[in-house]
Amino acid sequence: MTAETAGQRPTPRRILGPLQASTVVVGMVVGAGIFRSASGVAQMLGSGPALLVAWTIGGLFALAGAMTYAELATSFPHQGGDYRFLKEAFGADVAYLFAWSRFSVIFTASGALLAFVAADYLAEITPLTELGKSGVAALAIIVLTLVNLRGLKFGAGGQFLLVALDILALLSLGGAALFLMHKGAPPLTSMMGAPAVKVGGFGAGMVFIMLAYGGFNDSATLSSEVKGPRDMTFAMVGGMSVVTLLYLLANWAYLRGLGVEGLAKSSAPAADLMRLAFGPVGQTVMVVFVCSAALAVLNALVIVGGRTLYAASSDEPSLQRLADWDLSRGVPRTAILAQTAVSLLLVGWGAFTQRGFAAMVDYLSPVFWLFLTLTGVALIWLRRTRPDVERPYHTPFFPLTPALFAIGSATVFVSSVLYVGWIGCALSFGMLAFGLVVRAVLRRLIKSPQEQ
């Protein structure tokens, strides 16, 4: 007799150790951002020192967010992550909107975005048409979905290998810069760049920087499957510290090899730096690394993505069919398949608009930072309203740390709204409103047979 036949819904098991959880944190963050966003930040700031300072600020902000999430995840462990935090703090309606945004905007657009990155970099060494790139992107999503449907341990084991390649890719950038220094080669253009930051560039630059740092929060969905609170804390704080150091190394390498002007002009700075240092072979190796980095984040999205939808479906009578947990493999099978279907639709949309990566950034950024702002506020609110809850981990310097995280998230939210413009905002927030319509219709369809 299964748990469901006994009238009880199966619950996730605590099977992940600190190393496996840490690889998910690092894998959720290190990926497409550092290999695609650095050029845009250089264009917007125009100054080498300002660029390094901005990436350092981004790392400190992300660390504050990691510590905020560490307390929330260990105090309210749940496969829904932010869904549980927002529900406890602000009620079921806000939590539902968050779950809907993850399903229809954040996770699905992120998955499509990363698949496009892998396809775009692959096109650097293998001729691909726009249709071919879309096919590669769709294939990447399908393959990683199939891998993770085999079970959580299998997916997390694959994540360890992909994250190892991520770290090797970033370390190789530092090695390339050191090799150029050893040869006595100066940067192609000035490493320092303009003496002052471009007016208005900092806010737009932070949108791309935080896109690269974003993802640490998503690992909170594993809090009900990590063996202990200390393991979750180690994964959050330790993982983000490693990421910050790697990002600073990569940006220093870009500046040392390409200069700030060369970085600003490059559409594939990692490949350009490796070609400059080691020739076509170095370029090809970096393309392979970047593809693996994009796949690492995409793999992590598949691991945790369906869990929020599963959690919301468990609470929503109209979505009960999505609340299907495969107890033998430790995955929310139906929710993962539903998320994959939406990601594939977005791949098709990106191919139709021929904007791929850029279209996904415009679509997901405003909604993503809106809910991160609410989560920062949620920790402060829950400390006041739920003092009875056991808190194995306490965020340092409370309430300053979560307050800074919430203020920083709100600032990036405003910057993202200004950056994407009214069309991007209309698409993002229009999809949120559509989620309320879907909820109302499904509830009505369920009630109707009972009323007849």
Rosetta blueprint (number, residue, H / E / L):
1 M L
2 T L
3 A L
4 E L
5 T L
6 A L
7 G L
8 Q L
9 R L
10 P L
11 T L
12 P L
13 R L
14 R L
15 I L
16 L E
17 G L
18 P H
19 L H
20 Q H
21 A H
22 S H
23 T H
24 V H
25 V H
26 V H
27 G H
28 M H
29 V H
30 V L
31 G L
32 A H
33 G H
34 I H
35 F H
36 R H
37 S H
38 A H
39 S H
40 G H
41 V H
42 A H
43 Q H
44 M H
45 L H
46 G L
47 S E
48 G H
49 P H
50 A H
51 L H
52 L H
53 V H
54 A H
55 W H
56 T H
57 I H
58 G H
59 G H
60 L H
61 F H
62 A H
63 L H
64 A H
65 G H
66 A H
67 M H
68 T H
69 Y H
70 A H
71 E H
72 L H
73 A H
74 T H
75 S H
76 F L
77 P L
78 H L
79 Q L
80 G L
81 G L
82 D H
83 Y H
84 R H
85 F H
86 L H
87 K H
88 E H
89 A H
90 F H
91 G L
92 A H
93 D H
94 V H
95 A H
96 Y H
97 L H
98 F H
99 A H
100 W H
101 S H
102 R H
103 F H
104 S H
105 V H
106 I H
107 F H
108 T H
109 A H
110 S H
111 G H
112 A H
113 L H
114 L H
115 A H
116 F H
117 V H
118 A H
119 A H
120 D H
121 Y H
122 L H
123 A L
124 E L
125 I L
126 T L
127 P L
128 L L
129 T L
130 E H
131 L H
132 G H
133 K H
134 S H
135 G H
136 V H
137 A H
138 A H
139 L H
140 A H
141 I H
142 I H
143 V H
144 L H
145 T H
146 L H
147 V H
148 N H
149 L L
150 R L
151 G L
152 L H
153 K H
154 F H
155 G H
156 A H
157 G H
158 G H
159 Q H
160 F H
161 L H
162 L H
163 V H
164 A H
165 L H
166 D H
167 I H
168 L H
169 A H
170 L H
171 L H
172 S H
173 L H
174 G H
175 G H
176 A H
177 A H
178 L H
179 F H
180 L H
181 M H
182 H H
183 K H
184 G L
185 A L
186 P L
187 P L
188 L L
189 T L
190 S L
191 M L
192 M L
193 G E
194 A L
195 P L
196 A L
197 V L
198 K L
199 V L
200 G L
201 G H
202 F H
203 G H
204 A H
205 G H
206 M H
207 V H
208 F H
209 I H
210 M H
211 L H
212 A H
213 Y H
214 G L
215 G L
216 F H
217 N H
218 D H
219 S H
220 A H
221 T H
222 L H
223 S L
224 S L
225 E L
226 V E
227 K L
228 G L
229 P H
230 R H
231 D H
232 M H
233 T H
234 F H
235 A H
236 M H
237 V H
238 G H
239 G H
240 M H
241 S H
242 V H
243 V H
244 T H
245 L H
246 L H
247 Y H
248 L H
249 L H
250 A H
251 N H
252 W H
253 A H
254 Y H
255 L H
256 R H
257 G H
258 L H
259 G H
260 V H
261 E H
262 G H
263 L H
264 A H
265 K H
266 S L
267 S L
268 A L
269 P H
270 A H
271 A H
272 D H
273 L H
274 M H
275 R H
276 L H
277 A H
278 F H
279 G L
280 P H
281 V H
282 G H
283 Q H
284 T H
285 V H
286 M H
287 V H
288 V H
289 F H
290 V H
291 C H
292 S H
293 A H
294 A H
295 L H
296 A H
297 V H
298 L H
299 N H
300 A H
301 L H
302 V H
303 I H
304 V H
305 G H
306 G H
307 R H
308 T H
309 L H
310 Y H
311 A H
312 A H
313 S H
314 S H
315 D H
316 E L
317 P H
318 S H
319 L H
320 Q H
321 R H
322 L H
323 A L
324 D L
325 W L
326 D E
327 L L
328 S L
329 R L
330 G L
331 V E
332 P L
333 R H
334 T H
335 A H
336 I H
337 L H
338 A H
339 Q H
340 T H
341 A H
342 V H
343 S H
344 L H
345 L H
346 L H
347 V H
348 G H
349 W H
350 G H
351 A H
352 F H
353 T H
354 Q L
355 R L
356 G H
357 F H
358 A H
359 A H
360 M H
361 V H
362 D H
363 Y H
364 L H
365 S H
366 P H
367 V H
368 F H
369 W H
370 L H
371 F H
372 L H
373 T H
374 L H
375 T H
376 G H
377 V H
378 A H
379 L H
380 I H
381 W H
382 L H
383 R H
384 R H
385 T H
386 R L
387 P L
388 D L
389 V L
390 E L
391 R L
392 P L
393 Y L
394 H L
395 T L
396 P L
397 F L
398 F L
399 P L
400 L H
401 T H
402 P H
403 A H
404 L H
405 F H
406 A H
407 I H
408 G H
409 S H
410 A H
411 T H
412 V H
413 F H
414 V H
415 S H
416 S H
417 V H
418 L H
419 Y H
420 V H
421 G H
422 W H
423 I H
424 G H
425 C H
426 A H
427 L H
428 S H
429 F H
430 G H
431 M H
432 L H
433 A H
434 F H
435 G H
436 L H
437 V H
438 V H
439 R H
440 A H
441 V H
442 L H
443 R H
444 R H
445 L H
446 I H
447 K H
448 S H
449 P H
450 Q H
451 E H
452 Q L
